Amino acid sequence: MEAIVKNNKRLIRSWAMFDWANSAYNLVITSTIFPVYYTAITTTKEHGDVVNFFGFEIVNTALSNFSLAVAYLLMSFSLPFISSYADAKGKKKQIMKFFTYIGAISCMCLFFFKLETLEVGIICFVLAAMGYIGGVLFNNSYLPLLATVDQQDRVSAQGFAYGYVGCVTLQVLCFIVVLKPTWFGITDPSLPARISFLMVGLWWLGFSMIPFKYLPKIDATANNRGNNFIQNVKDEFNHVIQKIRGIPEIKQFLPAFFFYSIGVQTLMIVASSFGEKILHLGAERLIATILLIQLVAILGAFFMSYLSNLFGNIKVLIIVVMIWIGICISAFYLSTPLQFYILAALVGLVMGGIQSLSRSTYSKLIPTDIKDTTAFFSFYDVTEKVAIVLGLFSFGLIEQITHNIRNSALVLSLFFVIGLLLLVRILLSNKS
């Protein structure tokens, strides 16, 4: 392994640039322009919000939620084995590159997404999500290698802050193209959004070259038993499982993280579709609102890091989850644009905090002498991705059955309640 000096500012900045690079996907594709564009082109006078997907009649937003759920499900099954192989063979950075290339190129291919190419577009949508998921796992796994335990809350917050600033920067550029197409001589109404998808792929791929240049190559673990793929995966996977079983703090934290992640990740993904369907805000106001969320999230990430130093990670997470419960209940009764904007600002404050603090909390639970951090973080990421699968399927299924997206939002509060109770259990067990 290349020599790593922990808390090295240049190395940490390089690592944080991966958040800068890939967060553009999360904002433009998952949260803003793509959902608005997708909802617009799949809503027709003849069929309403129902589309034909490989011969199946399905509600458009339910289809996008189900598609993302499939991406997360596939990655949830494969990540523990991919990460085990990466650690065993010392291929952390190479596989991180592979997922990044898949995700970025798939985003570029969304430039060709129209209603006539719905099936191909959804496939690219799924591949982009899979690339994003895989890249994030490997980037997260560098955190305990780059920062000491006492600095991991701050470094994690720095990564998310870079991500929010980066995605807002690109979002503004996309915003200009979408809202002022005449400046660029664009007359095709679908072209500005599709140009944005191309820009995301180029941004993601281009800025990822910075961490790819500076992040160190990690040597193969001692669990590597030769060149047999199956044996490498099996040995590494069993080694990490045994380690985790011996760390009660991780066994307590992951179930709590699972349940509140169902709510957090699902709400972040469906926020734009929710605002458009309930309030018909339109692309301009929706994108501006999401920008507001990202900017507030920067403050939220550092503010929660500050609070965690004063009160401890679990206590702060409990408070944040309680706020999320209030957000879900408020969303059910949402009726005016002003209410939506206020709720969006609150989402931004707790969104940055809960993501950053969750990552650093788990990182702190990994023993400092552990080298195979990718496999360890795969369990964190799989927990989050399975949570998203359950959340998206629940959200989509409830809307498909009731044809009322408000009901879907309300049900998410139940998952937050379970997560809250599990966090309280951790707090009480630590006191005893």
Secondary structure, 3 states (H helix, E strand, C coil): CCCCCCCCHHHHHHHHHHHHHHHHHHHHHHHCHHHHHHHHHCCECCCECEEEECCEEEEHHHHHHHHHHHHHHHHHHHHHHHHHHHHHHCCHHHHHHHHHHHHHHHHHHHHHCCHHHHHHHHHHHHHHHHHHHHHHHHHHCCHHHHCCHHHHHHHHHHHHHHHHHHHHHHHHHHHHHHHCHHHHCCCCCCHHHHHHHHHHHHHHHHHHHHHHHHCCCCCCCCCCCCCCHHHHHHHHHHHHHHHHHCCHHHHHHHHHHHHHHHHHHHHHHHHHHHHHHHHCCHHHHHHHHHHHHHHHHHHHHHHHHHHHHHHCHHHHHHHHHHHHHHHHHHHHCCCCHHHHHHHHHHHHHHHHHHHHHHHHHHHHHCCCCCCCHHHHHHHHHHHHHHHHHHHHHHHHHHHHHHCCHHHHHHHHHHHHHHHHHHHHHHHHHHHC
